[in-house]
Amino acid sequence: MIDLLGGLASDARARVRTANTANWREPLLATLTQKRFSDPKWIFERKLDGVRAIATRDGGSPKIWSRNHKSMTRMYPELAAALEKLGVSRFVADGEIVAFDGKQTSFARLQARINLTDAAKIERTGVEVHFYMFDLLVYDDYDLTQLPLRARKQVLRRAFDFRDPLRLSTHRNTDGEKYYRKACELGWEGLIAKRADSVYRSGRTTDWLKLKCVKDQEFVIGGFTDPTGSRPGLGALLVGYYDDSERLCYAGKVGTGYDAETLRSLRRRLDRLTREKSPFSTAVKERAHWVRPQLVAEIGFSEWTRDGRLRHPRFQGLRADKSPRDVVRETL
């Protein structure tokens, strides 16, 4: 560890603290922005379309946690095994678990692995995953959270031997506008802009910004409609988000993005959550089955309408890593 810190400037080394534990930390979350900018005080990373993960090791076996502190270690045994081979007894690393569809990271493809813990079933999916690390909070006996981001990345790059399925998330300096245009041309989700001198603080911050090429976000499922014709399972999901008054606001119905098996499995899960009254704070004209707002779905869409509805929404998958009460409308 002395060698890792030796490359840091003296003022940065002075900000390193002793780590009392190397356990899960609440992750730092980025804020959506419409600004596209270049600035030497910022760095720019590819926005990955996967599941946020905090990897930890505190003397025992490595563990993998979701952003809302649910264990994912058994869901991704190959990642846990790779983390154990690193040979480091204590660390906390922040990153994203992804699956690829061609050259693009795909949350929809990752869905086949969500919640599976049986090794045989995981292998049958045929879905390979990678863990992209982009931040290091603890290494050995050192707490690095008060280091500037550039210094943390410097330590991260030198701390581990990155071999598949573990990868280092690279970044570019200064020219965010050019990199953003390239990201969109390549079909990426977008970029994450990060203030280069920022420390690591848990929770939502404007030190990290999301620059999206596509529109998507999480929504809470509050109901569903019956299918018509030969369609199985359900017709559409009725989704919403919580406002500042903690009311569930209706955002629209989502009728596309499903295959037959997804429709059937969703119906089975939703049938176990049925309730008599709508959970939405405003009237919904659809004839629907109402459910307890416990499931969170990732929804892609083209834009918000003037009356606060989603235009051209499409289902991308369920998220197990976010509490329904944390789902709000992302604003620019």
Backbone bond lengths (Angstrom), bond angles and torsions (degrees), N, CA, C in turn:
res aa  C-N    CA-C-N  psi(-1)  N-CA   C-N-CA  omega(-1)  CA-C   N-CA-C  phi
1 M - - - 1.471 - - 1.519 111.58 -
2 I 1.352 116.72 -29.08 1.460 119.95 178.49 1.515 110.15 -60.27
3 D 1.348 117.01 -41.07 1.453 120.62 179.32 1.534 111.14 -63.69
4 L 1.343 115.70 -38.86 1.466 119.15 -179.36 1.516 110.99 -64.59
5 L 1.313 117.75 -41.18 1.462 120.61 179.63 1.521 111.69 -77.62
6 G 1.311 116.50 -21.95 1.451 119.74 -176.16 1.510 113.65 -62.96
7 G 1.314 117.68 -25.04 1.453 120.32 179.20 1.510 113.98 -82.57
8 L 1.341 117.51 -3.95 1.454 121.41 -177.93 1.525 111.00 -87.63
9 A 1.320 115.82 153.36 1.457 120.93 173.54 1.527 108.98 -64.64
10 S 1.323 116.74 153.57 1.466 120.89 -175.08 1.523 112.22 -61.37
11 D 1.355 117.58 -37.15 1.465 119.45 179.85 1.525 111.15 -68.01
12 A 1.347 117.21 -31.10 1.460 119.98 176.09 1.528 110.85 -71.78
13 R 1.329 117.71 -43.54 1.464 120.45 179.79 1.526 111.28 -59.41
14 A 1.330 116.57 -32.71 1.466 120.50 -178.89 1.525 111.92 -67.17
15 R 1.335 117.82 -16.82 1.464 121.61 -178.00 1.527 112.74 -92.73
16 V 1.320 117.14 -3.64 1.453 120.71 177.34 1.530 109.32 -74.49
17 R 1.342 116.02 135.63 1.457 121.77 -179.30 1.530 110.07 -117.05
18 T 1.314 115.63 166.49 1.464 120.62 174.70 1.520 109.05 -78.22
19 A 1.312 117.08 133.18 1.466 121.88 179.53 1.519 110.00 -89.04
20 N 1.319 116.55 121.72 1.464 120.76 178.10 1.524 111.65 -77.15
21 T 1.337 116.19 -35.29 1.464 121.20 178.57 1.522 108.46 -140.72
22 A 1.318 114.71 163.50 1.464 120.87 173.27 1.522 108.10 -125.40
23 N 1.317 114.96 54.93 1.456 121.86 -178.50 1.523 110.96 -106.20
24 W 1.342 115.58 -178.66 1.463 121.90 -177.89 1.516 111.52 -55.37
25 R 1.302 116.56 138.66 1.459 123.33 172.00 1.530 108.51 -121.40
26 E 1.320 116.38 143.12 1.464 119.35 173.68 1.520 108.25 -62.26
27 P 1.344 118.11 127.48 1.463 119.38 -174.93 1.520 113.41 -73.38
28 L 1.310 114.39 158.29 1.459 122.68 172.51 1.526 107.34 -81.07
29 L 1.331 116.96 133.36 1.462 121.59 -175.77 1.524 111.05 -115.76
30 A 1.326 115.67 140.35 1.462 121.63 -177.74 1.525 111.20 -83.80
31 T 1.323 116.06 157.19 1.464 123.92 178.96 1.530 109.29 -108.43
32 L 1.317 116.34 135.33 1.468 120.98 179.01 1.520 110.76 -67.73
33 T 1.327 116.26 139.44 1.459 121.16 177.27 1.520 109.79 -142.20
34 Q 1.314 115.59 155.45 1.461 121.48 175.10 1.529 110.63 -101.01
35 K 1.326 116.22 -4.63 1.454 120.19 179.82 1.525 110.26 -70.60
36 R 1.311 116.24 138.29 1.458 122.94 172.81 1.519 105.73 -122.20
37 F 1.306 118.75 116.17 1.456 119.75 -167.74 1.518 111.76 -146.60
38 S 1.309 115.02 162.57 1.460 123.18 172.29 1.515 107.66 -122.61
39 D 1.341 115.61 138.78 1.458 119.15 -176.48 1.525 108.68 -162.85
40 P 1.323 118.86 127.41 1.473 120.47 179.64 1.524 113.43 -64.44
41 K 1.321 117.14 -13.74 1.460 120.58 179.66 1.532 112.40 -90.16
42 W 1.328 116.33 4.45 1.458 121.18 -178.49 1.526 109.88 -126.89
43 I 1.351 116.02 152.98 1.451 122.05 170.52 1.525 108.16 -117.83
44 F 1.339 116.40 162.03 1.456 120.97 -173.66 1.527 109.63 -134.30
45 E 1.349 115.68 126.59 1.461 122.43 -179.19 1.525 110.47 -119.67
46 R 1.320 115.90 156.69 1.455 120.61 173.73 1.523 110.23 -66.30
47 K 1.337 117.46 133.89 1.460 121.62 173.86 1.520 108.20 -82.80
48 L 1.318 115.94 120.31 1.456 122.01 -175.92 1.524 111.03 -95.44
49 D 1.321 116.42 140.71 1.465 122.29 -177.10 1.523 109.00 -97.77
50 G 1.340 115.77 78.13 1.449 119.55 -177.57 1.511 111.80 -147.69
51 V 1.323 116.54 -141.44 1.463 123.58 -178.78 1.522 108.55 -121.22
52 R 1.325 115.87 125.94 1.458 121.09 177.99 1.522 109.28 -65.24
53 A 1.327 116.86 141.36 1.459 120.09 -177.86 1.518 110.39 -144.82
54 I 1.329 115.31 142.55 1.458 123.08 171.61 1.527 106.84 -111.68
55 A 1.322 116.51 116.83 1.457 121.45 178.86 1.523 109.22 -98.50
56 T 1.327 116.81 131.68 1.467 120.85 -176.26 1.523 110.54 -132.46
57 R 1.328 114.13 154.59 1.461 121.13 169.25 1.514 107.26 -151.70
58 D 1.321 115.90 126.45 1.459 120.68 -178.01 1.529 109.65 -129.54
59 G 1.318 115.33 56.66 1.452 120.96 178.51 1.510 114.55 94.64
60 G 1.334 117.95 -28.67 1.454 121.40 179.50 1.518 110.94 -99.50
61 S 1.325 116.19 -143.04 1.458 120.58 178.16 1.522 110.25 -80.15
62 P 1.324 118.22 150.33 1.473 120.56 177.39 1.531 110.96 -63.51
63 K 1.316 114.87 149.81 1.460 121.76 177.18 1.528 109.26 -129.44
64 I 1.323 115.01 150.11 1.460 121.27 179.95 1.520 107.82 -122.47
65 W 1.329 115.64 127.34 1.458 121.71 -174.96 1.523 110.66 -122.22
66 S 1.335 115.59 148.88 1.460 120.67 172.42 1.525 109.32 -79.41
67 R 1.321 116.17 173.01 1.465 119.23 -178.45 1.526 112.41 -69.36
68 N 1.348 117.30 -18.04 1.464 119.80 175.13 1.529 111.88 -106.83
69 H 1.343 115.76 27.65 1.466 124.41 169.87 1.522 113.32 66.58
70 K 1.316 117.74 37.64 1.455 121.58 171.12 1.522 108.19 -102.83
71 S 1.326 115.57 137.89 1.461 119.84 -178.33 1.527 110.70 -68.38
72 M 1.333 116.47 132.11 1.460 121.97 175.61 1.534 110.96 -122.69
73 T 1.322 117.11 12.85 1.462 120.86 -174.71 1.522 111.57 -59.87
74 R 1.327 117.72 -46.47 1.466 121.11 -178.40 1.521 112.27 -73.44
75 M 1.329 116.93 -19.13 1.462 120.14 177.85 1.525 111.66 -74.55
76 Y 1.335 116.05 -26.33 1.469 120.27 -176.71 1.531 109.56 -131.80
77 P 1.334 116.93 66.08 1.466 120.03 -175.04 1.525 113.39 -62.64
78 E 1.337 118.06 -31.81 1.459 119.71 179.65 1.523 112.00 -67.72
79 L 1.345 116.28 -30.23 1.461 119.65 177.15 1.527 110.05 -73.74
80 A 1.323 116.65 -42.21 1.470 120.13 177.67 1.525 110.74 -60.50
81 A 1.339 116.78 -41.17 1.460 120.86 179.43 1.524 111.05 -64.95
82 A 1.328 116.55 -40.49 1.463 120.58 179.26 1.527 111.06 -66.76
83 L 1.331 116.82 -38.60 1.466 120.50 178.08 1.530 110.61 -65.25
84 E 1.337 116.82 -35.45 1.459 119.76 179.38 1.524 111.08 -67.21
85 K 1.320 117.17 -34.07 1.467 121.68 -179.26 1.524 112.67 -70.56
86 L 1.332 117.36 -12.61 1.456 119.79 179.27 1.527 111.87 -64.23
87 G 1.333 116.47 -24.56 1.453 120.76 176.24 1.513 114.95 79.36
88 V 1.310 116.79 7.99 1.467 121.40 179.53 1.526 108.00 -96.60
89 S 1.326 117.60 127.80 1.463 120.46 -173.46 1.525 113.33 -82.84
90 R 1.356 117.53 -22.29 1.472 119.78 -178.11 1.525 109.73 -141.54
91 F 1.324 115.44 124.65 1.462 119.76 174.49 1.528 109.57 -166.04
92 V 1.316 115.46 159.13 1.463 123.78 168.80 1.518 106.30 -134.99
93 A 1.329 116.59 117.68 1.462 121.72 -178.27 1.520 110.06 -123.07
94 D 1.307 115.78 143.78 1.464 123.11 -179.86 1.524 108.43 -108.29
95 G 1.348 116.20 139.02 1.450 118.12 -179.73 1.514 112.58 -172.09
96 E 1.327 115.99 -162.28 1.463 122.94 -175.86 1.527 108.77 -136.61
97 I 1.336 115.80 131.18 1.457 121.77 173.59 1.519 108.30 -91.13
98 V 1.321 117.05 127.99 1.464 120.34 -175.48 1.521 110.70 -134.10
99 A 1.337 114.58 156.93 1.459 123.46 166.39 1.519 106.46 -122.33
100 F 1.306 116.46 150.89 1.451 120.78 -177.69 1.524 111.66 -106.44
101 D 1.326 114.95 141.14 1.453 122.77 167.47 1.521 105.28 -116.57
102 G 1.317 117.13 96.58 1.458 120.32 -169.55 1.519 109.45 69.71
103 K 1.334 116.37 -124.69 1.463 120.53 179.74 1.528 112.58 -95.86
104 Q 1.332 116.58 -1.47 1.465 120.39 -176.12 1.520 111.29 -103.01
105 T 1.327 116.96 138.58 1.457 119.63 169.97 1.524 107.73 -70.33
106 S 1.338 117.02 139.79 1.463 120.97 -170.97 1.523 110.95 -136.72
107 F 1.335 115.54 110.36 1.460 119.86 174.66 1.527 110.38 -63.93
108 A 1.339 116.80 -34.79 1.459 120.38 179.32 1.528 110.75 -62.19
109 R 1.319 117.53 -40.77 1.467 120.34 178.56 1.528 110.94 -69.37
110 L 1.309 116.89 -35.71 1.462 121.35 178.90 1.520 111.63 -64.76
111 Q 1.332 117.29 -21.92 1.466 121.46 -178.65 1.517 112.55 -54.32
112 A 1.330 117.03 -32.76 1.467 119.93 -178.58 1.516 112.03 -62.65
113 R 1.349 117.13 -21.27 1.466 121.23 -179.07 1.524 112.78 -98.88
114 I 1.323 117.92 -14.38 1.459 120.88 -174.98 1.526 110.24 -61.42
115 N 1.324 116.14 127.04 1.468 124.97 175.21 1.521 114.58 73.80
116 L 1.330 119.54 -1.50 1.462 120.03 176.04 1.526 109.38 -80.06
117 T 1.331 116.19 132.70 1.463 120.73 178.11 1.524 112.07 -126.83
118 D 1.330 117.88 -8.34 1.458 122.09 177.81 1.530 109.03 -82.73
119 A 1.336 116.76 124.49 1.464 121.26 -173.80 1.524 112.25 -58.89
120 A 1.329 117.09 -40.23 1.462 120.36 -178.77 1.529 111.37 -66.38
121 K 1.326 116.54 -41.77 1.460 120.08 178.86 1.524 110.78 -66.69
122 I 1.324 116.35 -39.08 1.471 120.18 177.90 1.518 110.18 -60.94
123 E 1.326 116.69 -44.47 1.467 120.08 -178.72 1.519 111.21 -64.97
124 R 1.339 116.98 -36.53 1.467 119.95 -178.23 1.517 112.74 -66.95
125 T 1.328 117.87 -23.11 1.473 118.73 178.61 1.518 111.50 -65.98
126 G 1.317 117.23 -28.46 1.460 120.20 -177.87 1.513 114.27 70.72
127 V 1.334 117.01 11.21 1.462 121.42 -176.91 1.527 110.03 -94.27
128 E 1.320 116.68 113.68 1.458 121.17 175.67 1.521 110.20 -84.75
129 V 1.312 116.33 143.94 1.462 120.53 179.48 1.524 110.16 -124.26
130 H 1.334 114.80 157.09 1.459 122.44 175.53 1.529 108.09 -132.81
131 F 1.317 114.60 151.86 1.460 120.85 176.39 1.517 108.18 -114.07
132 Y 1.340 115.73 109.95 1.456 122.06 177.27 1.525 108.55 -90.59
133 M 1.316 117.23 116.70 1.466 121.15 177.97 1.526 109.03 -92.87
134 F 1.346 115.33 133.66 1.468 118.85 177.97 1.522 113.59 -127.95
135 D 1.329 117.57 -0.97 1.467 119.06 177.77 1.516 109.73 -156.02
136 L 1.334 115.36 152.52 1.455 121.86 179.95 1.519 108.65 -130.29
137 L 1.341 116.11 118.67 1.459 121.60 -174.91 1.525 112.10 -97.10
138 V 1.327 115.79 -37.96 1.467 121.45 -179.76 1.516 107.77 -136.48
139 Y 1.340 116.23 139.32 1.450 121.13 172.83 1.529 107.52 -144.70
140 D 1.338 115.00 125.53 1.452 120.45 -176.86 1.539 108.26 58.61
141 D 1.330 118.52 -124.88 1.463 120.88 -179.89 1.530 112.47 -101.07
142 Y 1.310 116.58 20.24 1.452 119.93 -173.06 1.523 112.07 -115.75
143 D 1.320 115.43 131.50 1.457 123.43 172.48 1.526 107.48 -91.74
144 L 1.335 115.88 119.06 1.458 121.19 -174.16 1.525 113.28 -102.83
145 T 1.328 117.37 3.99 1.463 120.14 -170.62 1.523 113.93 -64.39
146 Q 1.329 117.64 -22.58 1.472 119.62 -179.62 1.526 112.20 -92.34
147 L 1.320 116.72 0.05 1.463 119.76 172.84 1.521 110.18 -73.15
148 P 1.336 118.67 151.22 1.464 120.06 170.41 1.522 109.94 -61.94
149 L 1.320 116.48 151.95 1.459 121.06 -176.57 1.532 112.06 -54.38
150 R 1.323 117.39 -44.21 1.471 118.92 -179.58 1.525 111.12 -57.57
151 A 1.319 117.21 -39.52 1.466 120.97 179.96 1.529 110.44 -68.82
152 R 1.336 117.71 -40.88 1.469 119.95 178.29 1.529 110.11 -61.63
153 K 1.324 116.20 -40.94 1.462 119.54 179.36 1.527 111.52 -67.26
154 Q 1.289 115.94 -34.10 1.461 119.91 177.17 1.527 110.71 -63.33
155 V 1.333 116.31 -44.05 1.455 120.67 177.84 1.532 110.34 -66.39
156 L 1.337 117.58 -43.29 1.463 121.74 -179.81 1.529 110.83 -58.37
157 R 1.312 116.64 -45.06 1.461 120.80 -177.34 1.530 111.75 -61.06
158 R 1.321 116.68 -33.54 1.461 121.20 -176.74 1.531 112.40 -94.16
159 A 1.342 116.78 -14.25 1.470 120.01 -172.77 1.518 113.43 -76.20
160 F 1.341 117.20 -34.19 1.457 120.50 -171.39 1.522 111.53 -124.55
161 D 1.313 114.48 154.31 1.456 121.79 171.86 1.526 106.67 -93.52
162 F 1.317 116.98 100.74 1.458 121.09 -172.85 1.527 110.53 -81.20
163 R 1.324 114.48 109.54 1.455 122.22 174.61 1.513 108.03 -133.30
164 D 1.327 117.23 146.51 1.462 120.32 -179.73 1.529 110.71 -52.40
165 P 1.343 115.57 136.06 1.461 128.97 12.38 1.536 115.20 -91.38
166 L 1.335 117.94 13.46 1.464 121.05 178.74 1.520 108.71 -98.29
167 R 1.321 116.62 130.28 1.459 121.09 -177.67 1.524 110.23 -134.66
168 L 1.312 115.37 149.91 1.456 121.84 175.52 1.521 108.66 -90.49
169 S 1.319 117.11 129.31 1.463 121.72 175.83 1.528 108.58 -80.63
170 T 1.316 116.11 113.96 1.460 120.83 -176.93 1.524 110.59 -85.02
171 H 1.324 116.44 167.96 1.458 120.71 -179.17 1.520 110.27 -144.12
172 R 1.327 114.45 167.87 1.453 121.52 173.82 1.519 108.86 -120.90
173 N 1.298 114.87 153.98 1.462 121.34 -179.83 1.526 110.89 -100.36
174 T 1.312 116.21 148.38 1.469 125.33 162.76 1.521 115.90 70.14
175 D 1.349 118.20 -63.48 1.466 120.65 -167.53 1.527 111.47 -87.22
176 G 1.322 116.12 76.95 1.448 120.99 -178.30 1.509 113.91 -72.22
177 E 1.314 118.18 -34.32 1.470 121.01 -176.56 1.529 111.55 -65.63
178 K 1.327 116.56 -45.69 1.468 120.81 179.19 1.519 110.31 -64.71
179 Y 1.331 116.11 -42.60 1.468 120.58 -179.86 1.521 110.69 -66.14
180 Y 1.336 117.69 -36.98 1.462 121.13 177.94 1.530 110.53 -63.30
181 R 1.327 117.54 -44.39 1.463 120.30 179.03 1.525 110.52 -61.03
182 K 1.329 116.68 -41.12 1.459 119.76 178.38 1.519 110.65 -65.67
183 A 1.334 117.06 -41.21 1.463 120.95 179.82 1.522 111.23 -57.65
184 C 1.307 116.54 -44.87 1.471 120.66 -179.42 1.522 110.84 -68.72
185 E 1.334 117.32 -38.15 1.463 120.84 177.77 1.526 111.13 -63.03
186 L 1.331 116.45 -34.30 1.462 121.40 -179.26 1.524 113.03 -82.34
187 G 1.335 116.78 -4.51 1.458 120.70 179.58 1.507 114.51 81.52
188 W 1.328 117.51 20.51 1.458 120.98 178.15 1.524 110.66 -73.17
189 E 1.338 115.31 165.35 1.459 121.14 173.73 1.524 111.18 -64.36
190 G 1.306 116.59 -31.98 1.461 121.89 -177.00 1.510 109.68 145.94
191 L 1.338 116.44 -152.58 1.453 122.49 179.99 1.527 110.07 -128.74
192 I 1.320 115.50 159.74 1.456 122.03 166.41 1.525 106.88 -113.97
193 A 1.319 116.39 120.46 1.461 121.54 176.15 1.526 107.89 -94.80
194 K 1.340 116.26 133.79 1.459 120.41 -176.79 1.522 110.26 -131.64
195 R 1.324 115.03 132.07 1.459 120.09 177.53 1.533 108.83 -66.36
196 A 1.331 116.46 122.10 1.465 121.39 -168.39 1.523 113.52 -66.12
197 D 1.324 118.04 -26.15 1.468 119.95 -178.03 1.518 112.82 -100.93
198 S 1.346 117.72 10.98 1.471 120.72 -174.97 1.522 111.18 -78.43
199 V 1.343 115.30 146.03 1.455 121.56 172.64 1.526 108.86 -85.56
200 Y 1.330 117.09 172.54 1.458 121.10 -178.82 1.522 109.34 -96.06
201 R 1.347 115.37 110.55 1.469 121.75 176.97 1.516 108.68 -119.42
202 S 1.322 116.68 133.02 1.461 120.23 178.70 1.516 111.11 -65.98
203 G 1.343 115.63 150.51 1.458 120.91 176.80 1.520 112.68 97.41
204 R 1.337 115.60 -179.88 1.468 122.40 -177.39 1.519 110.76 -71.55
205 T 1.335 116.17 138.78 1.455 120.66 -178.06 1.519 110.52 -148.47
206 T 1.326 115.94 157.15 1.464 120.81 172.97 1.533 110.91 -95.40
207 D 1.336 117.35 5.65 1.463 119.95 172.12 1.525 111.06 -74.12
208 W 1.339 116.30 -21.08 1.462 122.48 172.87 1.529 106.75 -120.11
209 L 1.324 117.07 132.09 1.455 122.01 -177.19 1.528 110.65 -126.71
210 K 1.341 116.66 140.15 1.462 121.98 176.07 1.522 109.47 -95.09
211 L 1.330 116.56 123.03 1.456 122.87 175.23 1.523 106.72 -111.67
212 K 1.317 117.48 96.15 1.456 121.13 -171.48 1.526 112.28 -88.69
213 C 1.336 115.06 140.37 1.463 121.08 168.62 1.521 110.62 -89.07
214 V 1.319 117.01 -23.26 1.454 122.87 179.91 1.523 108.68 -125.58
215 K 1.305 116.04 160.39 1.458 120.77 177.74 1.521 109.05 -102.38
216 D 1.310 115.82 122.80 1.460 121.46 171.26 1.521 107.87 -161.53
217 Q 1.313 115.90 157.87 1.453 121.68 174.52 1.515 108.75 -169.41
218 E 1.331 115.94 174.05 1.457 120.79 179.23 1.521 110.47 -83.45
219 F 1.334 115.48 146.52 1.461 122.48 173.23 1.520 109.19 -137.75
220 V 1.327 114.93 153.75 1.463 121.65 178.65 1.520 109.18 -90.24
221 I 1.321 116.50 135.38 1.464 120.63 177.53 1.520 109.19 -85.32
222 G 1.351 116.12 123.76 1.455 121.00 -178.94 1.515 113.91 -114.73
223 G 1.329 116.56 -6.59 1.460 119.68 -179.68 1.511 110.95 178.27
224 F 1.340 116.18 179.91 1.463 120.77 178.29 1.519 109.06 -156.45
225 T 1.312 115.58 157.56 1.461 120.96 178.02 1.525 109.87 -104.20
226 D 1.334 116.02 161.69 1.463 120.81 178.14 1.523 110.27 -74.13
227 P 1.333 116.23 150.96 1.460 119.30 176.38 1.521 111.45 -75.06
228 T 1.300 116.56 160.92 1.459 121.68 174.93 1.521 109.03 -123.65
229 G 1.332 115.65 158.24 1.450 120.49 -179.73 1.515 111.65 62.21
230 S 1.326 115.61 -135.65 1.462 120.68 -177.61 1.522 112.83 -93.31
231 R 1.322 117.65 4.79 1.471 120.72 -178.86 1.528 109.77 -66.96
232 P 1.336 118.79 131.87 1.475 120.52 179.65 1.523 111.98 -86.67
233 G 1.324 116.21 165.75 1.460 121.68 168.11 1.500 116.46 75.73
234 L 1.305 116.37 -83.45 1.462 121.42 -175.64 1.527 110.25 -151.46
235 G 1.342 114.35 164.83 1.460 119.56 179.46 1.509 112.39 -88.70
236 A 1.341 115.70 -55.85 1.465 120.64 -178.88 1.521 109.16 -152.26
237 L 1.313 115.51 152.50 1.462 121.68 171.77 1.513 109.43 -89.08
238 L 1.332 116.60 142.32 1.459 122.00 173.66 1.527 106.85 -104.82
239 V 1.324 116.28 123.11 1.465 119.84 -169.29 1.522 111.47 -126.97
240 G 1.327 115.04 161.12 1.457 119.86 179.85 1.513 111.56 -159.94
241 Y 1.316 115.63 -172.64 1.465 122.95 -178.76 1.524 107.49 -145.97
242 Y 1.337 116.50 161.85 1.457 121.21 -179.69 1.526 110.42 -92.90
243 D 1.348 115.82 136.85 1.464 120.19 177.21 1.528 109.90 -94.15
244 D 1.332 116.56 -173.95 1.467 121.00 -176.89 1.521 112.65 -63.80
245 S 1.347 116.65 -22.53 1.464 121.10 178.91 1.521 111.99 -92.95
246 E 1.350 115.71 11.89 1.458 122.89 178.97 1.524 112.68 61.35
247 R 1.343 115.95 31.60 1.461 121.58 173.35 1.525 108.11 -97.14
248 L 1.328 116.58 142.32 1.454 120.86 178.04 1.529 108.56 -84.39
249 C 1.309 116.28 110.24 1.456 122.64 -177.04 1.525 110.55 -92.56
250 Y 1.308 115.87 133.48 1.461 121.23 -178.93 1.526 110.33 -73.14
251 A 1.349 115.88 132.42 1.462 120.03 -178.89 1.520 112.86 -115.71
252 G 1.329 117.93 -9.53 1.459 119.65 176.85 1.512 112.80 132.31
253 K 1.333 115.04 -179.56 1.463 121.07 179.73 1.523 109.49 -110.43
254 V 1.324 113.60 145.89 1.464 120.85 -174.29 1.516 107.95 -120.27
255 G 1.321 116.38 108.96 1.460 120.41 -174.02 1.514 115.32 -111.20
256 T 1.345 118.48 -0.50 1.460 120.43 -178.28 1.527 110.66 -125.86
257 G 1.348 114.82 164.79 1.447 121.18 177.56 1.524 113.97 101.93
258 Y 1.326 117.78 8.34 1.457 121.48 -175.88 1.530 110.91 -110.26
259 D 1.331 116.49 149.63 1.455 119.84 162.79 1.528 107.14 -102.99
260 A 1.330 116.83 175.19 1.467 120.80 -173.39 1.520 111.63 -62.11
261 E 1.334 117.82 -41.99 1.456 120.43 -178.34 1.527 111.17 -66.81
262 T 1.329 117.25 -37.76 1.467 120.49 177.52 1.518 110.56 -63.11
263 L 1.326 117.25 -41.92 1.463 120.92 178.80 1.527 110.87 -61.22
264 R 1.316 116.45 -41.87 1.478 119.86 -179.65 1.527 111.13 -68.27
265 S 1.331 116.58 -44.60 1.472 118.99 -177.38 1.525 111.30 -68.39
266 L 1.329 117.12 -36.91 1.463 120.00 175.68 1.516 110.84 -62.05
267 R 1.316 117.35 -43.83 1.463 120.98 -179.53 1.527 110.79 -61.34
268 R 1.341 116.65 -41.08 1.462 119.39 179.22 1.530 110.61 -62.40
269 R 1.313 117.10 -42.71 1.466 120.18 -179.13 1.517 111.24 -69.44
270 L 1.325 116.83 -40.94 1.464 120.11 -177.54 1.519 112.56 -71.02
271 D 1.322 116.79 -32.07 1.463 119.59 178.20 1.528 111.81 -62.18
272 R 1.325 117.35 -23.73 1.459 120.94 178.70 1.530 111.90 -83.83
273 L 1.326 116.81 -4.62 1.471 120.96 -176.88 1.518 112.94 -116.97
274 T 1.322 118.99 12.39 1.455 121.36 -172.68 1.532 112.83 -64.08
275 R 1.319 115.36 148.67 1.457 123.66 176.08 1.521 107.65 -143.90
276 E 1.338 117.07 165.18 1.457 120.14 -174.38 1.520 112.75 -79.84
277 K 1.331 117.61 -38.70 1.461 120.87 -172.84 1.521 111.66 -105.86
278 S 1.308 114.58 154.88 1.460 120.61 177.68 1.527 110.16 -65.88
279 P 1.336 118.40 138.31 1.462 120.36 176.02 1.523 113.45 -84.07
280 F 1.347 116.22 -7.26 1.463 120.11 -176.96 1.524 111.44 -79.83
281 S 1.312 116.28 148.74 1.463 121.60 -176.33 1.527 112.61 -78.46
282 T 1.323 116.80 -17.92 1.466 121.41 179.00 1.522 109.68 -118.30
283 A 1.323 115.95 161.94 1.459 121.00 -178.24 1.528 110.53 -67.37
284 V 1.328 115.44 140.20 1.457 122.07 176.74 1.521 107.56 -119.45
285 K 1.326 116.87 125.54 1.458 121.00 -173.29 1.526 113.07 -76.93
286 E 1.310 117.45 -18.63 1.463 120.44 -176.28 1.532 111.63 -66.06
287 R 1.332 116.28 142.78 1.462 120.56 169.43 1.515 106.66 -79.33
288 A 1.318 115.19 115.38 1.461 117.71 -167.49 1.519 112.44 -141.54
289 H 1.313 114.00 163.62 1.456 122.66 166.56 1.525 106.25 -97.48
290 W 1.318 117.11 126.65 1.471 120.52 -177.64 1.524 109.89 -92.48
291 V 1.317 115.86 147.71 1.463 120.54 -179.54 1.526 109.64 -133.94
292 R 1.317 114.61 157.29 1.455 119.69 173.46 1.528 108.62 -64.93
293 P 1.313 118.53 133.33 1.473 121.28 -173.53 1.528 112.22 -76.55
294 Q 1.311 115.59 75.39 1.463 120.96 -175.58 1.530 113.73 -115.50
295 L 1.326 117.14 -14.48 1.461 120.24 -178.42 1.528 110.75 -105.77
296 V 1.319 115.41 141.74 1.467 122.14 -179.78 1.522 108.52 -116.44
297 A 1.322 116.10 131.38 1.460 121.82 179.99 1.527 110.65 -118.31
298 E 1.316 115.25 145.01 1.461 121.28 171.74 1.525 107.42 -87.94
299 I 1.338 116.45 124.90 1.458 121.85 -175.76 1.526 109.60 -125.16
300 G 1.327 116.51 128.63 1.451 121.13 171.26 1.517 109.32 -94.37
301 F 1.313 117.51 150.69 1.472 120.77 -179.26 1.516 109.25 -158.98
302 S 1.331 116.20 165.19 1.468 119.68 -177.73 1.517 112.45 -87.84
303 E 1.344 117.36 -36.68 1.464 120.22 179.62 1.524 109.53 -172.91
304 W 1.340 115.27 169.35 1.462 122.14 170.60 1.526 108.63 -89.77
305 T 1.342 116.63 138.29 1.459 119.64 174.26 1.531 109.43 -82.37
306 R 1.306 116.80 170.40 1.468 120.63 -178.46 1.514 112.24 -63.76
307 D 1.337 116.71 -28.82 1.468 118.90 -179.55 1.529 112.26 -93.03
308 G 1.348 116.72 17.58 1.452 120.29 173.40 1.511 115.73 77.66
309 R 1.335 116.48 31.62 1.466 120.75 177.39 1.529 109.24 -113.76
310 L 1.318 115.10 157.49 1.461 121.26 178.28 1.523 109.99 -82.07
311 R 1.328 116.26 133.27 1.457 120.59 174.65 1.533 109.21 -98.53
312 H 1.328 115.56 131.99 1.464 123.18 178.90 1.539 112.29 53.06
313 P 1.329 118.39 50.42 1.473 119.48 179.91 1.527 111.18 -73.15
314 R 1.323 116.09 150.34 1.463 121.68 177.77 1.532 108.79 -143.29
315 F 1.301 115.50 136.58 1.462 122.34 -179.28 1.522 109.66 -72.99
316 Q 1.358 116.81 133.82 1.459 121.32 178.56 1.516 112.78 -116.77
317 G 1.323 117.30 -17.32 1.460 119.91 178.14 1.513 111.86 148.56
318 L 1.334 115.82 166.31 1.459 121.64 174.96 1.516 109.48 -87.63
319 R 1.334 116.23 148.80 1.457 121.42 176.89 1.518 108.40 -115.28
320 A 1.332 115.21 127.69 1.461 120.59 177.06 1.517 110.96 -100.90
321 D 1.333 117.11 0.88 1.464 120.72 -172.46 1.515 113.51 -105.76
322 K 1.336 117.01 14.64 1.461 118.90 179.27 1.519 110.07 -141.98
323 S 1.315 116.73 134.17 1.458 121.66 178.31 1.529 109.46 -74.21
324 P 1.343 118.00 139.38 1.461 119.56 178.46 1.528 113.38 -54.34
325 R 1.308 118.17 -36.59 1.467 121.26 -178.02 1.526 113.07 -68.06
326 D 1.319 116.40 -15.47 1.467 119.68 178.13 1.531 112.52 -90.55
327 V 1.329 116.56 -0.78 1.475 120.53 -177.41 1.532 109.31 -84.95
328 V 1.324 115.19 113.67 1.462 121.68 177.61 1.519 108.70 -127.61
329 R 1.313 116.72 165.09 1.456 119.23 176.68 1.522 109.23 -72.74
330 E 1.318 116.49 123.46 1.456 119.90 177.67 1.526 108.55 -73.86
331 T 1.315 115.52 126.12 1.455 120.37 -177.55 1.518 109.46 -119.52
332 L 1.320 115.14 154.23 1.457 121.17 -177.16 1.509 110.83 -89.87
